[in-house]
Each structure stands twice: as structure tokens, then as C-alpha cells.
């Protein structure tokens, strides 16, 4: 039995646990097929991207537990998680994935609201008179 490799992907508030095994190309997210879970084509493309770069779309089975955030954040977290799991499986894939920019965790997240402001940066409207 092939050893299962797992990793974590994060983006904004979304956290995904990715379990990667050798297989036929099945990708399931929270028990559903990824094409049903991520209905939009560009989100499906995000999920497949790490596997497409190494031409392994039909060589691995991926099982994902995703929670938090929205669908876009989750899709991008899955992309990072799959890339990290692939490196755990085979360290020689690292230069290929790094060149494609798939190993960088996007640090951008929502800025907190500040006191005396309406939102993080938006002030109340100034009135001279």
C-alpha cells in the first residue's frame, strides 16, 4: 500500500487538509467531487493547477477537508495544499512547482477595523459646517 502524504494549505480564513495517494485522478473535497463543490471553472482550474504543472492529473487521488473562508479562498488553499503534499511525496518536484509560483502562501488577509473609523481605513465623512 502506497503511503498517504498529507499537508495543510491556507488562504485568508480558509484552511484545508490535503491527503494525497497514488491513484487515478479522483479529487474529493468534503466528501463531494471537486467539480460539484467548486462549481465555477476558474476555481476548478485553481484546484487542478498543481497537478497540471507536473503532468500528474491522472496519477494521484486527492482527498481534501476544507473549512473556513469562502469558496475562492478554499480553492486557493487546496492548490497550495496539493503542491505541498506533492513535495512530501517527491522532493524533486520542488523546482518545478516553485517556478510556477505554487509554493508561496498568499499572506493577504482582511485588515482589522480601527477605533474612530468606519472600517479599517474608511473615515466618517468630514463636514466643514
ABEGO torsion letter per residue (X at the ends): XBBBBBBBBBBEABBBBBBBBBBAGBBBBGGBBAAAABABAAAAAAAAAAAAAAGAAAABBBBBBBBEEBAAAAAAAAAAAAAAAAAAABAAAAAAAAAAGAABBBABBBBBBBBGBABAABBBBBBAX
